[in-house]
């Protein structure tokens, strides 16, 4: 048995990637690296510890000198991860592997990316949908709802879909009806 637990080893390696791969050599860390980590730490995880450590790491925030909180992944890399991993049916095994933790990561990415794209506004009361027709990942919510066998995930998907439809801004409701 080693000096550090399995969880500590995973956390230390992800911290190394964060400090070297994402801070010092930003251009060297690509979507291919994230897909490889996804495959190893989520799809082929030996324990939940690995999967949960990776998902928490992806959603980790750093505070800038001005006090603003930003995800550790750059905006383009986070958007690529969302589109090419979390929204990809093959990466998600037709959304059958979605656990509450994976969905929590999906939901956070959904909020961050759609807020940066000015499709939603996030406030204390939740979200307000500004541009319904432009929401990224919206169709995937329905795919998860129809394919995922996990009841806890289905409950969370239903809550998010309800929240989206209940909080459509008046200007966005015109977009909704055009669909």
VMD Tcl script that builds the backbone (N, CA, C; Angstrom):
set m [mol new atoms 537]
animate dup $m
set s [atomselect $m all]
$s set {name element resname resid chain x y z} {
  {N N UNK 1 A 0.850 -1.174 0.000}
  {CA C UNK 1 A 0.000 0.000 0.000}
  {C C UNK 1 A 0.896 1.237 0.000}
  {N N UNK 2 A 0.538 2.199 -0.796}
  {CA C UNK 2 A 1.340 3.402 -0.955}
  {C C UNK 2 A 1.142 4.407 0.156}
  {N N UNK 3 A 1.873 5.458 0.041}
  {CA C UNK 3 A 1.833 6.519 1.038}
  {C C UNK 3 A 0.537 7.336 0.937}
  {N N UNK 4 A 0.032 7.476 -0.286}
  {CA C UNK 4 A -1.172 8.265 -0.519}
  {C C UNK 4 A -2.306 7.365 -0.992}
  {N N UNK 5 A -3.505 7.764 -0.667}
  {CA C UNK 5 A -4.668 6.992 -1.110}
  {C C UNK 5 A -4.879 7.163 -2.611}
  {N N UNK 6 A -5.700 6.308 -3.168}
  {CA C UNK 6 A -6.019 6.380 -4.597}
  {C C UNK 6 A -6.628 7.742 -4.940}
  {N N UNK 7 A -7.535 8.206 -4.102}
  {CA C UNK 7 A -8.181 9.502 -4.331}
  {C C UNK 7 A -7.159 10.637 -4.325}
  {N N UNK 8 A -6.205 10.591 -3.395}
  {CA C UNK 8 A -5.174 11.629 -3.332}
  {C C UNK 8 A -4.278 11.581 -4.569}
  {N N UNK 9 A -3.965 10.387 -5.041}
  {CA C UNK 9 A -3.154 10.254 -6.258}
  {C C UNK 9 A -3.862 10.854 -7.461}
  {N N UNK 10 A -5.134 10.556 -7.621}
  {CA C UNK 10 A -5.915 11.121 -8.741}
  {C C UNK 10 A -5.957 12.639 -8.637}
  {N N UNK 11 A -6.287 13.145 -7.438}
  {CA C UNK 11 A -6.353 14.599 -7.237}
  {C C UNK 11 A -5.022 15.275 -7.537}
  {N N UNK 12 A -3.927 14.667 -7.091}
  {CA C UNK 12 A -2.598 15.250 -7.330}
  {C C UNK 12 A -2.256 15.287 -8.811}
  {N N UNK 13 A -2.616 14.255 -9.543}
  {CA C UNK 13 A -2.331 14.235 -10.972}
  {C C UNK 13 A -3.180 15.259 -11.725}
  {N N UNK 14 A -4.433 15.411 -11.322}
  {CA C UNK 14 A -5.284 16.430 -11.947}
  {C C UNK 14 A -4.786 17.830 -11.597}
  {N N UNK 15 A -4.312 18.017 -10.378}
  {CA C UNK 15 A -3.741 19.305 -9.979}
  {C C UNK 15 A -2.491 19.611 -10.800}
  {N N UNK 16 A -1.678 18.587 -11.051}
  {CA C UNK 16 A -0.503 18.760 -11.902}
  {C C UNK 16 A -0.920 19.225 -13.303}
  {N N UNK 17 A -1.927 18.556 -13.876}
  {CA C UNK 17 A -2.412 18.952 -15.205}
  {C C UNK 17 A -2.923 20.386 -15.189}
  {N N UNK 18 A -3.609 20.725 -14.130}
  {CA C UNK 18 A -4.156 22.083 -14.007}
  {C C UNK 18 A -3.037 23.118 -13.967}
  {N N UNK 19 A -2.033 22.862 -13.177}
  {CA C UNK 19 A -0.958 23.843 -13.006}
  {C C UNK 19 A -0.010 23.905 -14.190}
  {N N UNK 20 A 0.320 22.783 -14.769}
  {CA C UNK 20 A 1.271 22.762 -15.886}
  {C C UNK 20 A 0.544 22.869 -17.229}
  {N N UNK 21 A -0.392 21.961 -17.458}
  {CA C UNK 21 A -1.053 21.881 -18.757}
  {C C UNK 21 A -2.015 23.004 -19.056}
  {N N UNK 22 A -2.664 23.529 -18.031}
  {CA C UNK 22 A -3.676 24.555 -18.281}
  {C C UNK 22 A -3.193 25.970 -17.986}
  {N N UNK 23 A -2.215 26.121 -17.125}
  {CA C UNK 23 A -1.766 27.459 -16.759}
  {C C UNK 23 A -0.513 27.869 -17.529}
  {N N UNK 24 A 0.490 27.001 -17.542}
  {CA C UNK 24 A 1.770 27.337 -18.151}
  {C C UNK 24 A 1.740 27.148 -19.664}
  {N N UNK 25 A 1.275 26.014 -20.121}
  {CA C UNK 25 A 1.273 25.662 -21.545}
  {C C UNK 25 A -0.169 25.532 -22.043}
  {N N UNK 26 A -0.911 26.611 -21.998}
  {CA C UNK 26 A -2.343 26.586 -22.315}
  {C C UNK 26 A -2.651 25.987 -23.682}
  {N N UNK 27 A -1.847 26.271 -24.684}
  {CA C UNK 27 A -2.139 25.800 -26.033}
  {C C UNK 27 A -1.881 24.315 -26.226}
  {N N UNK 28 A -1.149 23.708 -25.309}
  {CA C UNK 28 A -0.805 22.296 -25.465}
  {C C UNK 28 A -1.917 21.358 -24.994}
  {N N UNK 29 A -2.819 21.833 -24.181}
  {CA C UNK 29 A -3.897 21.000 -23.650}
  {C C UNK 29 A -5.110 21.139 -24.567}
  {N N UNK 30 A -5.514 20.036 -25.210}
  {CA C UNK 30 A -6.554 20.095 -26.231}
  {C C UNK 30 A -7.754 19.229 -25.864}
  {N N UNK 31 A -8.751 19.271 -26.718}
  {CA C UNK 31 A -9.942 18.445 -26.536}
  {C C UNK 31 A -9.579 16.962 -26.589}
  {N N UNK 32 A -8.572 16.609 -27.360}
  {CA C UNK 32 A -8.137 15.205 -27.416}
  {C C UNK 32 A -7.631 14.732 -26.056}
  {N N UNK 33 A -6.946 15.613 -25.340}
  {CA C UNK 33 A -6.491 15.263 -23.996}
  {C C UNK 33 A -7.683 15.072 -23.061}
  {N N UNK 34 A -8.667 15.966 -23.169}
  {CA C UNK 34 A -9.860 15.836 -22.321}
  {C C UNK 34 A -10.639 14.566 -22.651}
  {N N UNK 35 A -10.718 14.235 -23.938}
  {CA C UNK 35 A -11.404 12.993 -24.327}
  {C C UNK 35 A -10.679 11.765 -23.767}
  {N N UNK 36 A -9.348 11.798 -23.788}
  {CA C UNK 36 A -8.574 10.683 -23.229}
  {C C UNK 36 A -8.811 10.568 -21.726}
  {N N UNK 37 A -8.796 11.704 -21.035}
  {CA C UNK 37 A -9.080 11.688 -19.593}
  {C C UNK 37 A -10.500 11.202 -19.324}
  {N N UNK 38 A -11.454 11.625 -20.149}
  {CA C UNK 38 A -12.843 11.192 -20.013}
  {C C UNK 38 A -12.926 9.668 -20.144}
  {N N UNK 39 A -12.261 9.155 -21.145}
  {CA C UNK 39 A -12.288 7.713 -21.383}
  {C C UNK 39 A -11.695 6.938 -20.204}
  {N N UNK 40 A -10.564 7.399 -19.709}
  {CA C UNK 40 A -9.872 6.692 -18.630}
  {C C UNK 40 A -10.561 6.882 -17.286}
  {N N UNK 41 A -10.901 8.124 -16.955}
  {CA C UNK 41 A -11.381 8.429 -15.603}
  {C C UNK 41 A -12.898 8.370 -15.436}
  {N N UNK 42 A -13.637 8.329 -16.542}
  {CA C UNK 42 A -15.096 8.271 -16.423}
  {C C UNK 42 A -15.633 6.969 -17.015}
  {N N UNK 43 A -15.382 6.767 -18.292}
  {CA C UNK 43 A -15.947 5.581 -18.953}
  {C C UNK 43 A -15.334 4.278 -18.456}
  {N N UNK 44 A -14.026 4.275 -18.185}
  {CA C UNK 44 A -13.341 3.059 -17.742}
  {C C UNK 44 A -12.916 3.154 -16.277}
  {N N UNK 45 A -13.587 3.969 -15.513}
  {CA C UNK 45 A -13.208 4.175 -14.114}
  {C C UNK 45 A -13.318 2.876 -13.319}
  {N N UNK 46 A -12.313 2.628 -12.505}
  {CA C UNK 46 A -12.330 1.456 -11.637}
  {C C UNK 46 A -13.233 1.715 -10.432}
  {N N UNK 47 A -13.302 2.975 -10.019}
  {CA C UNK 47 A -14.133 3.351 -8.868}
  {C C UNK 47 A -14.818 4.682 -9.148}
  {N N UNK 48 A -15.791 4.996 -8.330}
  {CA C UNK 48 A -16.475 6.288 -8.445}
  {C C UNK 48 A -15.542 7.433 -8.084}
  {N N UNK 49 A -14.521 7.145 -7.295}
  {CA C UNK 49 A -13.564 8.159 -6.867}
  {C C UNK 49 A -12.932 8.839 -8.081}
  {N N UNK 50 A -12.513 8.047 -9.053}
  {CA C UNK 50 A -11.873 8.585 -10.255}
  {C C UNK 50 A -12.834 9.462 -11.037}
  {N N UNK 51 A -14.031 8.924 -11.271}
  {CA C UNK 51 A -15.030 9.661 -12.051}
  {C C UNK 51 A -15.379 10.975 -11.371}
  {N N UNK 52 A -15.672 10.931 -10.093}
  {CA C UNK 52 A -16.084 12.138 -9.384}
  {C C UNK 52 A -14.960 13.160 -9.284}
  {N N UNK 53 A -13.714 12.693 -9.120}
  {CA C UNK 53 A -12.570 13.614 -9.063}
  {C C UNK 53 A -12.426 14.360 -10.393}
  {N N UNK 54 A -12.559 13.634 -11.510}
  {CA C UNK 54 A -12.440 14.268 -12.822}
  {C C UNK 54 A -13.575 15.271 -13.045}
  {N N UNK 55 A -14.798 14.889 -12.717}
  {CA C UNK 55 A -15.938 15.788 -12.931}
  {C C UNK 55 A -15.819 17.049 -12.082}
  {N N UNK 56 A -15.369 16.911 -10.843}
  {CA C UNK 56 A -15.155 18.089 -9.991}
  {C C UNK 56 A -14.042 18.963 -10.549}
  {N N UNK 57 A -13.006 18.326 -11.082}
  {CA C UNK 57 A -11.882 19.065 -11.647}
  {C C UNK 57 A -12.314 19.868 -12.870}
  {N N UNK 58 A -13.124 19.268 -13.734}
  {CA C UNK 58 A -13.603 19.970 -14.932}
  {C C UNK 58 A -14.400 21.212 -14.536}
  {N N UNK 59 A -15.145 21.139 -13.457}
  {CA C UNK 59 A -15.991 22.252 -13.034}
  {C C UNK 59 A -15.330 23.171 -12.008}
  {N N UNK 60 A -14.047 22.976 -11.806}
  {CA C UNK 60 A -13.308 23.781 -10.831}
  {C C UNK 60 A -13.156 25.215 -11.331}
  {N N UNK 61 A -13.218 26.150 -10.401}
  {CA C UNK 61 A -13.080 27.563 -10.723}
  {C C UNK 61 A -11.828 28.126 -10.067}
  {N N UNK 62 A -11.207 29.074 -10.745}
  {CA C UNK 62 A -10.080 29.831 -10.202}
  {C C UNK 62 A -10.517 31.277 -10.042}
  {N N UNK 63 A -10.082 31.908 -8.972}
  {CA C UNK 63 A -10.392 33.311 -8.756}
  {C C UNK 63 A -9.259 34.159 -9.330}
  {N N UNK 64 A -9.627 35.107 -10.181}
  {CA C UNK 64 A -8.630 35.986 -10.800}
  {C C UNK 64 A -8.224 37.080 -9.822}
  {N N UNK 65 A -7.234 37.865 -10.206}
  {CA C UNK 65 A -6.761 38.966 -9.364}
  {C C UNK 65 A -7.870 39.983 -9.108}
  {N N UNK 66 A -8.791 40.126 -10.070}
  {CA C UNK 66 A -9.895 41.081 -9.914}
  {C C UNK 66 A -11.040 40.516 -9.075}
  {N N UNK 67 A -10.912 39.242 -8.663}
  {CA C UNK 67 A -11.942 38.628 -7.835}
  {C C UNK 67 A -13.002 37.871 -8.609}
  {N N UNK 68 A -12.877 37.846 -9.929}
  {CA C UNK 68 A -13.838 37.138 -10.777}
  {C C UNK 68 A -13.496 35.651 -10.793}
  {N N UNK 69 A -14.527 34.803 -10.770}
  {CA C UNK 69 A -14.316 33.359 -10.815}
  {C C UNK 69 A -14.480 32.872 -12.256}
  {N N UNK 70 A -13.475 32.138 -12.724}
  {CA C UNK 70 A -13.486 31.565 -14.068}
  {C C UNK 70 A -13.221 30.070 -13.977}
  {N N UNK 71 A -13.828 29.284 -14.884}
  {CA C UNK 71 A -13.502 27.861 -14.914}
  {C C UNK 71 A -12.022 27.669 -15.247}
  {N N UNK 72 A -11.422 26.568 -14.757}
  {CA C UNK 72 A -10.005 26.334 -15.050}
  {C C UNK 72 A -9.782 26.039 -16.528}
  {N N UNK 73 A -10.791 25.469 -17.185}
  {CA C UNK 73 A -10.686 25.238 -18.629}
  {C C UNK 73 A -11.000 26.543 -19.353}
  {N N UNK 74 A -10.249 26.843 -20.387}
  {CA C UNK 74 A -10.507 28.054 -21.161}
  {C C UNK 74 A -11.901 27.959 -21.787}
  {N N UNK 75 A -12.458 29.091 -22.160}
  {CA C UNK 75 A -13.798 29.110 -22.759}
  {C C UNK 75 A -13.894 28.203 -23.990}
  {N N UNK 76 A -12.942 28.296 -24.941}
  {CA C UNK 76 A -13.043 27.411 -26.116}
  {C C UNK 76 A -12.908 25.929 -25.742}
  {N N UNK 77 A -12.033 25.616 -24.791}
  {CA C UNK 77 A -11.840 24.222 -24.399}
  {C C UNK 77 A -13.064 23.684 -23.665}
  {N N UNK 78 A -13.663 24.498 -22.805}
  {CA C UNK 78 A -14.875 24.079 -22.097}
  {C C UNK 78 A -16.028 23.871 -23.081}
  {N N UNK 79 A -16.147 24.768 -24.052}
  {CA C UNK 79 A -17.192 24.633 -25.069}
  {C C UNK 79 A -16.968 23.373 -25.906}
  {N N UNK 80 A -15.720 23.102 -26.272}
  {CA C UNK 80 A -15.382 21.879 -26.994}
  {C C UNK 80 A -15.709 20.640 -26.166}
  {N N UNK 81 A -15.374 20.670 -24.890}
  {CA C UNK 81 A -15.664 19.545 -24.001}
  {C C UNK 81 A -17.172 19.315 -23.919}
  {N N UNK 82 A -17.915 20.383 -23.787}
  {CA C UNK 82 A -19.376 20.278 -23.705}
  {C C UNK 82 A -19.941 19.677 -24.991}
  {N N UNK 83 A -19.538 20.224 -26.136}
  {CA C UNK 83 A -20.084 19.766 -27.419}
  {C C UNK 83 A -19.581 18.393 -27.836}
  {N N UNK 84 A -18.299 18.111 -27.614}
  {CA C UNK 84 A -17.686 16.893 -28.134}
  {C C UNK 84 A -17.611 15.736 -27.150}
  {N N UNK 85 A -17.976 15.978 -25.904}
  {CA C UNK 85 A -18.001 14.897 -24.919}
  {C C UNK 85 A -19.384 14.800 -24.289}
  {N N UNK 86 A -19.784 15.832 -23.566}
  {CA C UNK 86 A -21.049 15.762 -22.824}
  {C C UNK 86 A -22.282 15.713 -23.725}
  {N N UNK 87 A -22.201 16.305 -24.909}
  {CA C UNK 87 A -23.337 16.296 -25.833}
  {C C UNK 87 A -23.198 15.244 -26.936}
  {N N UNK 88 A -22.151 14.454 -26.876}
  {CA C UNK 88 A -21.892 13.447 -27.903}
  {C C UNK 88 A -22.442 12.095 -27.464}
  {N N UNK 89 A -23.408 11.583 -28.206}
  {CA C UNK 89 A -24.058 10.316 -27.848}
  {C C UNK 89 A -23.066 9.157 -27.785}
  {N N UNK 90 A -22.060 9.144 -28.651}
  {CA C UNK 90 A -21.095 8.033 -28.625}
  {C C UNK 90 A -20.192 8.118 -27.395}
  {N N UNK 91 A -19.762 9.316 -27.034}
  {CA C UNK 91 A -18.951 9.481 -25.826}
  {C C UNK 91 A -19.756 9.137 -24.567}
  {N N UNK 92 A -21.056 9.410 -24.627}
  {CA C UNK 92 A -21.927 9.189 -23.465}
  {C C UNK 92 A -22.664 7.855 -23.558}
  {N N UNK 93 A -22.229 7.001 -24.513}
  {CA C UNK 93 A -22.843 5.690 -24.720}
  {C C UNK 93 A -24.370 5.796 -24.797}
  {N N UNK 94 A -24.807 6.657 -25.729}
  {CA C UNK 94 A -26.226 6.953 -25.947}
  {C C UNK 94 A -26.928 7.406 -24.668}
  {N N UNK 95 A -26.180 8.104 -23.833}
  {CA C UNK 95 A -26.664 8.731 -22.597}
  {C C UNK 95 A -27.112 7.713 -21.548}
  {N N UNK 96 A -26.664 6.484 -21.678}
  {CA C UNK 96 A -27.001 5.449 -20.705}
  {C C UNK 96 A -26.056 5.464 -19.507}
  {N N UNK 97 A -24.881 6.106 -19.641}
  {CA C UNK 97 A -23.924 6.145 -18.539}
  {C C UNK 97 A -24.075 7.396 -17.672}
  {N N UNK 98 A -25.075 8.208 -17.949}
  {CA C UNK 98 A -25.234 9.460 -17.211}
  {C C UNK 98 A -25.630 9.157 -15.769}
  {N N UNK 99 A -24.803 9.618 -14.854}
  {CA C UNK 99 A -25.055 9.509 -13.420}
  {C C UNK 99 A -25.439 10.899 -12.909}
  {N N UNK 100 A -25.924 11.010 -11.684}
  {CA C UNK 100 A -26.213 12.346 -11.151}
  {C C UNK 100 A -24.993 13.274 -11.189}
  {N N UNK 101 A -23.797 12.726 -10.962}
  {CA C UNK 101 A -22.588 13.546 -10.989}
  {C C UNK 101 A -22.259 14.013 -12.405}
  {N N UNK 102 A -22.413 13.129 -13.372}
  {CA C UNK 102 A -22.175 13.516 -14.772}
  {C C UNK 102 A -23.202 14.556 -15.191}
  {N N UNK 103 A -24.452 14.377 -14.789}
  {CA C UNK 103 A -25.469 15.360 -15.163}
  {C C UNK 103 A -25.205 16.698 -14.485}
  {N N UNK 104 A -24.726 16.684 -13.267}
  {CA C UNK 104 A -24.394 17.934 -12.578}
  {C C UNK 104 A -23.309 18.686 -13.358}
  {N N UNK 105 A -22.317 17.953 -13.866}
  {CA C UNK 105 A -21.273 18.548 -14.700}
  {C C UNK 105 A -21.887 19.097 -15.993}
  {N N UNK 106 A -22.761 18.320 -16.637}
  {CA C UNK 106 A -23.447 18.762 -17.852}
  {C C UNK 106 A -24.222 20.057 -17.585}
  {N N UNK 107 A -24.979 20.072 -16.493}
  {CA C UNK 107 A -25.814 21.226 -16.168}
  {C C UNK 107 A -24.968 22.479 -15.932}
  {N N UNK 108 A -23.846 22.329 -15.225}
  {CA C UNK 108 A -22.974 23.476 -14.964}
  {C C UNK 108 A -22.364 23.990 -16.269}
  {N N UNK 109 A -21.901 23.067 -17.123}
  {CA C UNK 109 A -21.366 23.471 -18.438}
  {C C UNK 109 A -22.446 24.153 -19.269}
  {N N UNK 110 A -23.651 23.593 -19.250}
  {CA C UNK 110 A -24.795 24.156 -19.967}
  {C C UNK 110 A -25.007 25.612 -19.551}
  {N N UNK 111 A -24.991 25.870 -18.253}
  {CA C UNK 111 A -25.192 27.228 -17.751}
  {C C UNK 111 A -24.045 28.151 -18.148}
  {N N UNK 112 A -22.807 27.702 -17.937}
  {CA C UNK 112 A -21.639 28.546 -18.231}
  {C C UNK 112 A -21.587 28.906 -19.709}
  {N N UNK 113 A -21.728 27.912 -20.568}
  {CA C UNK 113 A -21.593 28.145 -22.007}
  {C C UNK 113 A -22.743 28.988 -22.539}
  {N N UNK 114 A -23.959 28.681 -22.139}
  {CA C UNK 114 A -25.093 29.471 -22.636}
  {C C UNK 114 A -25.095 30.881 -22.069}
  {N N UNK 115 A -24.555 31.068 -20.880}
  {CA C UNK 115 A -24.424 32.430 -20.356}
  {C C UNK 115 A -23.376 33.200 -21.152}
  {N N UNK 116 A -22.253 32.576 -21.460}
  {CA C UNK 116 A -21.204 33.243 -22.257}
  {C C UNK 116 A -21.681 33.548 -23.674}
  {N N UNK 117 A -22.580 32.718 -24.202}
  {CA C UNK 117 A -23.138 32.926 -25.549}
  {C C UNK 117 A -24.340 33.881 -25.519}
  {N N UNK 118 A -24.662 34.415 -24.345}
  {CA C UNK 118 A -25.801 35.332 -24.142}
  {C C UNK 118 A -27.147 34.687 -24.467}
  {N N UNK 119 A -27.247 33.378 -24.249}
  {CA C UNK 119 A -28.524 32.684 -24.438}
  {C C UNK 119 A -29.346 32.653 -23.158}
  {N N UNK 120 A -28.654 32.709 -22.022}
  {CA C UNK 120 A -29.338 32.756 -20.721}
  {C C UNK 120 A -28.651 33.784 -19.843}
  {N N UNK 121 A -29.374 34.183 -18.815}
  {CA C UNK 121 A -28.803 35.016 -17.762}
  {C C UNK 121 A -28.951 34.234 -16.464}
  {N N UNK 122 A -27.863 34.128 -15.708}
  {CA C UNK 122 A -27.892 33.419 -14.439}
  {C C UNK 122 A -27.963 34.458 -13.331}
  {N N UNK 123 A -28.948 34.282 -12.451}
  {CA C UNK 123 A -29.096 35.189 -11.318}
  {C C UNK 123 A -29.417 34.391 -10.066}
  {N N UNK 124 A -29.741 35.088 -8.996}
  {CA C UNK 124 A -30.016 34.404 -7.722}
  {C C UNK 124 A -31.206 33.454 -7.797}
  {N N UNK 125 A -32.156 33.756 -8.636}
  {CA C UNK 125 A -33.366 32.935 -8.748}
  {C C UNK 125 A -33.226 31.792 -9.742}
  {N N UNK 126 A -32.048 31.610 -10.301}
  {CA C UNK 126 A -31.847 30.560 -11.298}
  {C C UNK 126 A -31.460 31.173 -12.633}
  {N N UNK 127 A -32.060 30.653 -13.691}
  {CA C UNK 127 A -31.729 31.136 -15.023}
  {C C UNK 127 A -32.919 31.833 -15.657}
  {N N UNK 128 A -32.609 32.739 -16.557}
  {CA C UNK 128 A -33.616 33.384 -17.378}
  {C C UNK 128 A -33.180 33.186 -18.826}
  {N N UNK 129 A -34.033 32.564 -19.610}
  {CA C UNK 129 A -33.685 32.254 -20.999}
  {C C UNK 129 A -33.931 33.484 -21.861}
  {N N UNK 130 A -32.882 33.940 -22.524}
  {CA C UNK 130 A -32.954 35.137 -23.358}
  {C C UNK 130 A -33.155 34.760 -24.824}
  {N N UNK 131 A -32.411 33.739 -25.285}
  {CA C UNK 131 A -32.505 33.301 -26.682}
  {C C UNK 131 A -32.755 31.789 -26.707}
  {N N UNK 132 A -34.006 31.418 -26.647}
  {CA C UNK 132 A -34.392 30.011 -26.564}
  {C C UNK 132 A -33.893 29.200 -27.758}
  {N N UNK 133 A -34.051 29.723 -28.955}
  {CA C UNK 133 A -33.697 28.989 -30.177}
  {C C UNK 133 A -32.202 28.724 -30.280}
  {N N UNK 134 A -31.393 29.480 -29.551}
  {CA C UNK 134 A -29.937 29.337 -29.634}
  {C C UNK 134 A -29.328 28.526 -28.496}
  {N N UNK 135 A -30.164 28.013 -27.595}
  {CA C UNK 135 A -29.631 27.269 -26.447}
  {C C UNK 135 A -28.772 26.093 -26.904}
  {N N UNK 136 A -27.560 26.037 -26.423}
  {CA C UNK 136 A -26.651 24.935 -26.744}
  {C C UNK 136 A -26.912 23.795 -25.763}
  {N N UNK 137 A -27.091 22.591 -26.290}
  {CA C UNK 137 A -27.299 21.420 -25.454}
  {C C UNK 137 A -28.743 21.137 -25.097}
  {N N UNK 138 A -29.658 21.960 -25.580}
  {CA C UNK 138 A -31.073 21.781 -25.235}
  {C C UNK 138 A -31.606 20.440 -25.738}
  {N N UNK 139 A -31.305 20.081 -26.979}
  {CA C UNK 139 A -31.797 18.817 -27.548}
  {C C UNK 139 A -31.226 17.617 -26.798}
  {N N UNK 140 A -30.015 17.774 -26.288}
  {CA C UNK 140 A -29.374 16.689 -25.540}
  {C C UNK 140 A -30.135 16.408 -24.248}
  {N N UNK 141 A -30.709 17.437 -23.656}
  {CA C UNK 141 A -31.535 17.228 -22.451}
  {C C UNK 141 A -32.670 16.253 -22.756}
  {N N UNK 142 A -33.289 16.412 -23.900}
  {CA C UNK 142 A -34.368 15.501 -24.298}
  {C C UNK 142 A -33.825 14.109 -24.577}
  {N N UNK 143 A -32.633 14.023 -25.183}
  {CA C UNK 143 A -32.013 12.712 -25.422}
  {C C UNK 143 A -31.730 11.996 -24.099}
  {N N UNK 144 A -31.221 12.740 -23.132}
  {CA C UNK 144 A -30.964 12.150 -21.814}
  {C C UNK 144 A -32.270 11.694 -21.185}
  {N N UNK 145 A -33.284 12.530 -21.275}
  {CA C UNK 145 A -34.585 12.197 -20.691}
  {C C UNK 145 A -35.154 10.913 -21.294}
  {N N UNK 146 A -34.968 10.720 -22.574}
  {CA C UNK 146 A -35.523 9.549 -23.251}
  {C C UNK 146 A -34.654 8.294 -23.142}
  {N N UNK 147 A -33.361 8.455 -22.836}
  {CA C UNK 147 A -32.454 7.312 -22.881}
  {C C UNK 147 A -31.862 6.877 -21.548}
  {N N UNK 148 A -31.745 7.772 -20.617}
  {CA C UNK 148 A -31.041 7.469 -19.373}
  {C C UNK 148 A -31.907 6.616 -18.439}
  {N N UNK 149 A -31.358 5.524 -17.904}
  {CA C UNK 149 A -32.122 4.664 -17.007}
  {C C UNK 149 A -32.107 5.123 -15.541}
  {N N UNK 150 A -31.273 6.111 -15.207}
  {CA C UNK 150 A -31.106 6.540 -13.817}
  {C C UNK 150 A -32.233 7.492 -13.407}
  {N N UNK 151 A -33.032 7.084 -12.428}
  {CA C UNK 151 A -34.197 7.877 -11.996}
  {C C UNK 151 A -33.801 9.232 -11.409}
  {N N UNK 152 A -32.700 9.279 -10.663}
  {CA C UNK 152 A -32.256 10.550 -10.078}
  {C C UNK 152 A -31.876 11.541 -11.176}
  {N N UNK 153 A -31.236 11.045 -12.229}
  {CA C UNK 153 A -30.871 11.901 -13.354}
  {C C UNK 153 A -32.127 12.400 -14.055}
  {N N UNK 154 A -33.078 11.503 -14.275}
  {CA C UNK 154 A -34.326 11.895 -14.953}
  {C C UNK 154 A -35.045 12.996 -14.190}
  {N N UNK 155 A -35.047 12.908 -12.878}
  {CA C UNK 155 A -35.679 13.947 -12.055}
  {C C UNK 155 A -34.974 15.287 -12.263}
  {N N UNK 156 A -33.632 15.260 -12.282}
  {CA C UNK 156 A -32.866 16.498 -12.483}
  {C C UNK 156 A -33.067 17.078 -13.884}
  {N N UNK 157 A -33.152 16.207 -14.888}
  {CA C UNK 157 A -33.391 16.671 -16.264}
  {C C UNK 157 A -34.762 17.333 -16.356}
  {N N UNK 158 A -35.769 16.699 -15.762}
  {CA C UNK 158 A -37.121 17.271 -15.782}
  {C C UNK 158 A -37.138 18.631 -15.101}
  {N N UNK 159 A -36.428 18.759 -13.984}
  {CA C UNK 159 A -36.368 20.042 -13.282}
  {C C UNK 159 A -35.715 21.118 -14.139}
  {N N UNK 160 A -34.622 20.761 -14.820}
  {CA C UNK 160 A -33.946 21.749 -15.668}
  {C C UNK 160 A -34.814 22.137 -16.858}
  {N N UNK 161 A -35.443 21.161 -17.502}
  {CA C UNK 161 A -36.327 21.479 -18.635}
  {C C UNK 161 A -37.493 22.362 -18.189}
  {N N UNK 162 A -38.062 22.051 -17.033}
  {CA C UNK 162 A -39.151 22.884 -16.501}
  {C C UNK 162 A -38.658 24.293 -16.229}
  {N N UNK 163 A -37.495 24.391 -15.627}
  {CA C UNK 163 A -36.915 25.691 -15.314}
  {C C UNK 163 A -36.683 26.504 -16.586}
  {N N UNK 164 A -36.176 25.847 -17.616}
  {CA C UNK 164 A -35.933 26.532 -18.894}
  {C C UNK 164 A -37.240 27.075 -19.453}
  {N N UNK 165 A -38.269 26.248 -19.471}
  {CA C UNK 165 A -39.532 26.664 -20.081}
  {C C UNK 165 A -40.306 27.662 -19.232}
  {N N UNK 166 A -40.118 27.627 -17.935}
  {CA C UNK 166 A -40.809 28.574 -17.064}
  {C C UNK 166 A -40.127 29.932 -17.006}
  {N N UNK 167 A -38.876 29.974 -17.383}
  {CA C UNK 167 A -38.118 31.208 -17.256}
  {C C UNK 167 A -37.681 31.781 -18.595}
  {N N UNK 168 A -38.507 31.623 -19.596}
  {CA C UNK 168 A -38.208 32.196 -20.902}
  {C C UNK 168 A -38.598 33.669 -20.881}
  {N N UNK 169 A -37.632 34.525 -21.182}
  {CA C UNK 169 A -37.894 35.963 -21.222}
  {C C UNK 169 A -38.886 36.251 -22.343}
  {N N UNK 170 A -39.622 37.337 -22.230}
  {CA C UNK 170 A -40.662 37.646 -23.210}
  {C C UNK 170 A -40.112 37.757 -24.629}
  {N N UNK 171 A -38.900 38.286 -24.785}
  {CA C UNK 171 A -38.323 38.390 -26.127}
  {C C UNK 171 A -37.948 37.014 -26.673}
  {N N UNK 172 A -37.619 36.084 -25.802}
  {CA C UNK 172 A -37.237 34.740 -26.234}
  {C C UNK 172 A -38.457 33.881 -26.531}
  {N N UNK 173 A -39.613 34.224 -25.986}
  {CA C UNK 173 A -40.787 33.401 -26.221}
  {C C UNK 173 A -41.203 33.415 -27.679}
  {N N UNK 174 A -40.893 34.487 -28.395}
  {CA C UNK 174 A -41.166 34.528 -29.827}
  {C C UNK 174 A -40.314 33.497 -30.550}
  {N N UNK 175 A -39.044 33.345 -30.129}
  {CA C UNK 175 A -38.163 32.320 -30.715}
  {C C UNK 175 A -38.730 30.943 -30.467}
  {N N UNK 176 A -39.261 30.724 -29.271}
  {CA C UNK 176 A -39.793 29.414 -28.894}
  {C C UNK 176 A -40.905 28.993 -29.822}
  {N N UNK 177 A -41.774 29.889 -30.134}
  {CA C UNK 177 A -42.924 29.535 -30.965}
  {C C UNK 177 A -42.558 29.400 -32.435}
  {N N UNK 178 A -41.426 29.926 -32.840}
  {CA C UNK 178 A -40.984 29.747 -34.220}
  {C C UNK 178 A -40.454 28.351 -34.445}
  {N N UNK 179 A -40.043 27.687 -33.398}
  {CA C UNK 179 A -39.515 26.326 -33.519}
  {C C UNK 179 A -40.655 25.409 -33.797}
}
mol reanalyze $m
mol bondsrecalc $m
mol representation Tube
mol addrep $m
